[in-house]
């Protein structure tokens, strides 16, 4: 059993405590995918968290789904992220860039050249998405052929090398929340008949190959992945049917020796325990809707090695200080999560005066 405020080794990093900032889309990048001018300040403000995981960042043009999300595959992207990592490191923080390919959860209105979404299979998610023309139904995606799947694996690896070039301490693959990796895992989104579909092992293949390719390029100690077993989002329907697949993945990632496994957890405690045992490395658990009183309980109980917090960190740049001093939290302004490009709701959350 560990205390929330005790140090922990994460890959090659020594973290001062066991709280991480969960990845959160903010939709404030420039139109070309370069991080916005306020991004360095936003992340540096939160550098007292043990680890910062960035907003989802597309490793290729096909990976974009929402307006004004950042990329990490051009020289301008790298230069923009370098400003972020420099600011975070100057403030004493550590940062992993989350690589997010949305797959079918995209709309042509939100992408350069109005690209049709791509996915494991030509199955629409059955949801509407915000665009410059308002809320519109997400269209049917184009199924990637086998060669394109392998190229997408290479795109992830390339994005990872560019993130390290930009000064990141590592990368986290977004394998959760109904995005591309999750789509390959789910039988109702993956009806492929090649080696990436059908059996449990085949549906897990894409996720494992992505992680292997990244680990080979930047080192397993700088590689991580986030999963969301059973999460019903973006048209994904799993229930408990994929439990064995997640056990299989956890064991595979443990053998690769990645820095950590990040689980968005919605309540299957037995599966979470099995994943922890099968993985054997640092497990970060993110439980949506945690109260202040619940922060630290998973670490204290030995359920997790670290805990990731989202909204609390967004609204309280000095969250660590507020937790330690039992100070009140700022009011969360949900209407500004994705709105505008300025400081409001982004970098203007106040910090407490320190004695």
FILO-246907 format. One line per field, with one value per residue (C-alpha): y, z, x; residue in three letters; residue number from 1. Coordinates in steps of 0.001 Angstrom, whole numbers, plus 524288, in hexadecimal, padded with zeros to 5 digits. Layout:
y	c(Y_...) .
z	c(Z_...) .
x	c(X_...) .
aa	c(ALA_...) .
i	c(NUM_...) .
This chain:
y	c(80000_80D7D_81B43_8248E_82E07_82404_8242A_81A24_81618_816C5_81181_81976_82463_82669_82CA4_83411_82E98_8263C_82FAD_83158_83AEE_83339_83650_84031_84588_85468_857D1_86390_85FF4_8680A_86408_85CE2_854D1_85C8D_85E2C_86B47_876A5_874A1_86606_8678D_86FA6_86648_85A45_86117_86618_857D8_85321_84FBA_8439D_837A0_83567_83D46_835D4_83F08_8405F_8369E_839DA_83439_82CD4_82F25_83759_82BC6_82B3A_8381B_837F4_844B7_85300_85922_84D14_84C93_843F0_83EB3_83B49_847F6_850C3_85B87_85211_84E2D_85C55_85F49_853C4_8574A_863F5_85C04_8522F_85CC6_86421_857D9_853B3_8615F_8605F_8532F_84AD1_83E7E_83CA1_8317B_834EF_82D00_827DC_8277D_82287_823F1_81A48_81AD2_82560_8304B_838E7_83E0B_84BD9_84B12_8466F_84C00_848A1_84389_835BD_82A73_823E1_81702_80B64_7FCB0_7FAA7_80313_80483_81207_814C6_819AD_826CF_8353B_83D94_84C15_8529C_8604D_85E23_859D7_84C2A_8427F_8339F_82C9C_82637_81833_8166D_80FF0_802E8_802ED_7F86D_7EFD2_7F7F6_80466_7FE4F_7FBA9_80989_80EAA_806FE_80DCD_81AF1_818E0_8157A_82192_82A44_82489_827AE_83584_83708_8332B_83C8E_84709_84431_83B90_831D9_8275E_82463_81E18_81708_81A3A_80CA0_810A1_81886_812D7_81799_80FD2_80627_803BE_801C5_7F6C2_7F05B_7F0A7_7E61A_7EF59_7F8F9_7EF08_7E548_7E320_7D5F9_7D840_7D69B_7E29C_7DD6B_7D1E4_7CB08_7D15E_7D0D1_7D6EE_7E218_7E4D0_7E486_7F2CD_7F7FE_7EF31_7F279_80111_7FFDD_7F711_80081_80C21_804D4_800C7_80EE8_81670_80BEA_80492_80D17_818AB_81145_80FCA_80D0F_81099_806DD_807B2_7F9E4_7F92A_807C3_809D1_815B4_8195B_80DEF_803E8_7F8BD_7EF99_7ED02_7E208_7DAD5_7E00D_7DD67_7D29B_7DB6A_7E5C3_7DB87_7D72B_7E52B_7E7E5_7DC07_7DFBE_7EDB9_7E8A9_7E052_7EC21_7F330_8000D_80B44_809FD_8053A_80F66_80A35_8125D_80A64_80995_7FF5B_7F16D_7EFB9_7E17D_7E4A5_7F01B_7E719_7DD17_7E7A6_7EC44_7DE7E_7DB66_7E821_7E83C_7F632_803B4_8049B_811EB_811CC_81C9F_81BC6_82621_82DC1_82BDD_83479_83B7A_8319E_82647_82B91_82291_81729_80E58_8106D_80E64_801B3_7FC7E_7FCA7_80635_80B9F_81909_82022_8290B_834AE_83C74_8473B_849F1_84CAC_854BE_85DE3_85E3B_860A3_85F44_85302_84C92_85849_858D7_84A62_84B03_85718_85346_8601C_8621A_85F1D_8688F_867D5_85FA4_866E7_85BD2_8650E_8693D_85BBA_85CD6_86AEF_8759E_87758_880AD_87FA5_87EC7_87160_86D46_8748A_87DDB_87489_87AF8_87528_876E4_8803E_8788D_87C68) .
z	c(80000_7FC80_80075_7F5F5_7F8D3_7F87A_7ECC7_7E1E9_7D692_7C959_7BE5F_7BF8B_7C707_7D5AB_7D91F_7E5EF_7E86B_7E26E_7DC63_7CDAA_7C53A_7BC84_7ADED_7AA65_79CFA_79D58_78EBE_78F4C_78575_7794D_76CB1_767E0_77461_77AE0_7898B_78CB5_79213_79FD4_7A053_7A6B7_7B1A0_7B348_7B528_7BD20_7C693_7C9E3_7CAC1_7D934_7D56F_7D5AD_7C72A_7BCB7_7B1A9_7A692_79EED_793DF_788F1_77B4F_775D9_767D8_76047_75FAD_76E74_77086_77476_77B3A_777EC_77CEC_782A2_78249_779EF_77B6E_76D9C_76794_76AC2_76F1D_77850_77E2C_77FFF_7869D_78FD6_792E9_798D6_7A13B_7A5EE_7A8A8_7B0FC_7B863_7BB01_7BF6C_7C94D_7CE0A_7C73C_7BEE1_7B2DA_7AA1D_79D29_79AC4_78CCA_78882_77B67_77BE9_770FB_76D81_77794_76DFA_76443_7572B_75B65_7662A_75E01_7538A_745D0_74BC5_74DE0_74F7B_75CB4_75CC4_76597_766FF_76006_758AB_76468_768DA_77782_7774B_77D9F_77A67_77B00_77C87_77009_76AA8_7650D_77203_776AE_76B60_76A91_769B7_75C43_7593D_75987_74F5B_7539E_753CE_74B74_75182_74C11_7514F_75ECF_75EC9_75A1A_7654B_76EC4_768A8_76A01_778A3_7798E_771B0_77A59_7863A_7810E_77DED_78BB8_79181_787FE_78D89_79B2C_7A08C_7AB25_7A462_79D2F_7A0F2_7966C_7973F_796CE_79D7E_79C26_78F49_78708_77CFA_785D3_78D5C_7807F_77CDF_78A15_7895D_7817A_77E1E_777D6_7720D_76839_7612D_75B7E_75AC6_765CA_76CBE_76EBF_773C8_77EF3_78BBB_787D4_77A92_78023_789F9_77F76_77B50_7893C_78BF9_77F24_781B0_78F2F_78A32_77F2C_7885C_79278_787E2_78390_79057_79AB2_7A2C7_7AE8D_7A70E_7A1F1_7A824_7A465_7A986_7A8FA_7ACD2_7AE87_7ACB3_7AA83_7A1DC_799E1_78B80_787D6_78E83_79524_79D49_7AA69_7B074_7A38C_7A1AC_7AF72_7AAEB_7A01C_7AA26_7B285_7A646_7A311_7B0E3_7B091_7A324_7A757_7B3A6_7AB7D_7A32D_7AFCE_7AD63_7B727_7BB86_7B830_7B9EB_7BC15_7BB37_7C50A_7C59B_7D012_7CC94_7D882_7D5BF_7C823_7CD1C_7D6F8_7CC47_7C37F_7CE90_7D0DE_7C265_7BF73_7CB11_7C8CD_7CCEB_7CBFD_7CB3D_7CDEA_7C9B1_7CF74_7C9E3_7D3DB_7DF75_7EB28_7F2CB_7FDCD_7F488_7EF51_7F3A3_7F7BB_7EC54_7EF44_7FDC5_7FB37_7F1EF_7E68A_7DEDB_7DF32_7DAA7_7D8C9_7CD75_7CF65_7C483_7C7A3_7D4FA_7CE7E_7C3AA_7CD39_7D791_7D23F_7E02C_7E327_7EACF_7F3E7_7F59F_7F8E5_802AD_8097C_80881_80177_7F998_7EB17_7E00D_7D988_7CD15_7C0EC_7B810_7AD98_7AB28_7AA1A_79B34_798CF_79277_7912F_79C48_7AA8F_7AF9A_7B527_7B161_7B823_7C09B_7CBA0_7D7E2_7E0FA_7EFA1_7F641_7FCE1_80A03) .
x	c(80000_804F0_8019C_7FCB5_807C1_812BD_81C1A_81B6B_8240C_81D35_82598_8320E_82B41_82AF8_81DF0_81C0D_80E69_803B2_7F9FB_7F945_7F1DF_7E8B6_7E872_7DDE6_7DA72_7DA10_7D882_7E16B_7EBF1_7EE52_7E770_7F3A9_7F477_7FF62_7FCE1_7F6D5_7FEAE_7F945_7FC0C_80980_80380_7F7FC_80075_80AFF_8009D_7FD9F_80BBD_80AB6_802F4_80BB2_8097C_80281_7FBF2_7F895_7EC21_7EA5A_7F3EC_7F26C_7FE3A_7F999_7EFE6_7E68C_7E6AB_7DF7B_7D13E_7CDFA_7D092_7DD20_7E393_7F26E_7FB14_808DC_80D33_8125C_81DED_81497_80DC4_81AD6_81EDD_811DD_812CE_820FA_81BFD_812AD_81CBF_826C1_81CD6_818CB_826CE_82A7B_81F68_82477_81A47_81A4B_811D4_80D3C_806B6_7FA76_7F9C2_7EB84_7E697_7D7D4_7D4E7_7C673_7C369_7C60B_7BF01_7C415_7C083_7CAB1_7D633_7DF10_7DA73_7CDB5_7D2C2_7C964_7CB9D_7D309_7D096_7D269_7C562_7BB9F_7B29D_7AE2D_7AE24_7A025_7A2CD_7A2AA_7AEE6_7B183_7B672_7B7A1_7AA00_7A440_7A11E_7A16A_7A033_7AD3B_7ADD4_7B138_7BFFE_7C86E_7CE2B_7DD00_7E329_7ED9E_7F8BD_7F290_7F13A_7FFD3_80274_7FA17_80297_80E4C_80755_80617_81485_8181B_80FAD_81672_82405_81FA4_81A32_82751_82DDB_824D6_829EE_81F14_822C3_81ABF_80E26_8015B_7F984_7EB06_7E527_7D880_7CBF0_7C742_7D2B0_7DA64_7E176_7D4D8_7CDA6_7D6F8_7D473_7C593_7BE6E_7B339_7BCC8_7C641_7C0FB_7CDDA_7D196_7E04D_7EA12_7E49B_7D6D9_7CF2C_7D60A_7D9DB_7E823_7E572_7DD58_7E82C_7F2AC_7F1AE_7F317_7FEA8_80576_803BE_809CA_814B6_817FF_81873_8208A_82A1D_82B81_82C58_82E21_823FC_8271E_82169_81586_80817_7F9FF_7EC82_7E135_7D2D1_7CD76_7BECA_7BCFA_7B0E1_7B48F_7B589_7ACD3_7B594_7AE4B_7B6AD_7B06C_7B869_7BA1E_7C7FC_7CCF8_7D61F_7DB42_7DF1D_7E5D9_7ED25_7F109_7F5B2_7FE92_803D3_806D3_80D57_81673_81A16_81D9F_816A9_81746_80938_7FBA1_7F0DA_7E312_7D6B9_7CEF0_7C018_7BE09_7C20B_7CABE_7CDED_7D2C2_7DAD2_7E154_7E421_7E9DE_7F2A3_7F7C7_7F978_8007C_809B1_80E6B_809DB_7FAFE_7F470_7E5D9_7DC90_7CED3_7C5A7_7BDE2_7C6DD_7C425_7CE9C_7CD13_7CFA3_7DC7C_7E76C_7DEDE_7E2DA_7F13E_7EF12_7E7C4_7F21C_7E898_7F113_7FEDB_7FA5E_7ED78_7E9FE_7E0ED_7DAB2_7D0F7_7D6E4_7E3FA_7DDE5_7D718_7E1DB_7EF9E_7F49E_7ECC4_7F7C4_7F8BA_7E9F2_7E926_7F43C_7EED8_7E06A_7DDEC_7D160_7D0FC_7CE20_7C0E4_7C152_7BCE5_7B874_7B35F_7C174_7C7B7_7C897_7C489_7CC87_7DB0D_7DDE3_7E162_7D36F_7D0DF_7DEA2_7E9AA_7E1A7_7DE18_7E3CD_7EE03_7EE64_7F7A3_8026D_807FE) .
aa	c(UNK_UNK_UNK_UNK_UNK_UNK_UNK_UNK_UNK_UNK_UNK_UNK_UNK_UNK_UNK_UNK_UNK_UNK_UNK_UNK_UNK_UNK_UNK_UNK_UNK_UNK_UNK_UNK_UNK_UNK_UNK_UNK_UNK_UNK_UNK_UNK_UNK_UNK_UNK_UNK_UNK_UNK_UNK_UNK_UNK_UNK_UNK_UNK_UNK_UNK_UNK_UNK_UNK_UNK_UNK_UNK_UNK_UNK_UNK_UNK_UNK_UNK_UNK_UNK_UNK_UNK_UNK_UNK_UNK_UNK_UNK_UNK_UNK_UNK_UNK_UNK_UNK_UNK_UNK_UNK_UNK_UNK_UNK_UNK_UNK_UNK_UNK_UNK_UNK_UNK_UNK_UNK_UNK_UNK_UNK_UNK_UNK_UNK_UNK_UNK_UNK_UNK_UNK_UNK_UNK_UNK_UNK_UNK_UNK_UNK_UNK_UNK_UNK_UNK_UNK_UNK_UNK_UNK_UNK_UNK_UNK_UNK_UNK_UNK_UNK_UNK_UNK_UNK_UNK_UNK_UNK_UNK_UNK_UNK_UNK_UNK_UNK_UNK_UNK_UNK_UNK_UNK_UNK_UNK_UNK_UNK_UNK_UNK_UNK_UNK_UNK_UNK_UNK_UNK_UNK_UNK_UNK_UNK_UNK_UNK_UNK_UNK_UNK_UNK_UNK_UNK_UNK_UNK_UNK_UNK_UNK_UNK_UNK_UNK_UNK_UNK_UNK_UNK_UNK_UNK_UNK_UNK_UNK_UNK_UNK_UNK_UNK_UNK_UNK_UNK_UNK_UNK_UNK_UNK_UNK_UNK_UNK_UNK_UNK_UNK_UNK_UNK_UNK_UNK_UNK_UNK_UNK_UNK_UNK_UNK_UNK_UNK_UNK_UNK_UNK_UNK_UNK_UNK_UNK_UNK_UNK_UNK_UNK_UNK_UNK_UNK_UNK_UNK_UNK_UNK_UNK_UNK_UNK_UNK_UNK_UNK_UNK_UNK_UNK_UNK_UNK_UNK_UNK_UNK_UNK_UNK_UNK_UNK_UNK_UNK_UNK_UNK_UNK_UNK_UNK_UNK_UNK_UNK_UNK_UNK_UNK_UNK_UNK_UNK_UNK_UNK_UNK_UNK_UNK_UNK_UNK_UNK_UNK_UNK_UNK_UNK_UNK_UNK_UNK_UNK_UNK_UNK_UNK_UNK_UNK_UNK_UNK_UNK_UNK_UNK_UNK_UNK_UNK_UNK_UNK_UNK_UNK_UNK_UNK_UNK_UNK_UNK_UNK_UNK_UNK_UNK_UNK_UNK_UNK_UNK_UNK_UNK_UNK_UNK_UNK_UNK_UNK_UNK_UNK_UNK_UNK_UNK_UNK_UNK_UNK_UNK_UNK_UNK_UNK_UNK_UNK_UNK_UNK_UNK_UNK_UNK_UNK_UNK_UNK_UNK_UNK_UNK_UNK_UNK_UNK_UNK_UNK_UNK_UNK_UNK_UNK_UNK_UNK_UNK_UNK) .
i	c(1_2_3_4_5_6_7_8_9_10_11_12_13_14_15_16_17_18_19_20_21_22_23_24_25_26_27_28_29_30_31_32_33_34_35_36_37_38_39_40_41_42_43_44_45_46_47_48_49_50_51_52_53_54_55_56_57_58_59_60_61_62_63_64_65_66_67_68_69_70_71_72_73_74_75_76_77_78_79_80_81_82_83_84_85_86_87_88_89_90_91_92_93_94_95_96_97_98_99_100_101_102_103_104_105_106_107_108_109_110_111_112_113_114_115_116_117_118_119_120_121_122_123_124_125_126_127_128_129_130_131_132_133_134_135_136_137_138_139_140_141_142_143_144_145_146_147_148_149_150_151_152_153_154_155_156_157_158_159_160_161_162_163_164_165_166_167_168_169_170_171_172_173_174_175_176_177_178_179_180_181_182_183_184_185_186_187_188_189_190_191_192_193_194_195_196_197_198_199_200_201_202_203_204_205_206_207_208_209_210_211_212_213_214_215_216_217_218_219_220_221_222_223_224_225_226_227_228_229_230_231_232_233_234_235_236_237_238_239_240_241_242_243_244_245_246_247_248_249_250_251_252_253_254_255_256_257_258_259_260_261_262_263_264_265_266_267_268_269_270_271_272_273_274_275_276_277_278_279_280_281_282_283_284_285_286_287_288_289_290_291_292_293_294_295_296_297_298_299_300_301_302_303_304_305_306_307_308_309_310_311_312_313_314_315_316_317_318_319_320_321_322_323_324_325_326_327_328_329_330_331_332_333_334_335_336_337_338_339_340_341_342_343_344_345_346_347_348_349_350_351_352_353_354_355) .
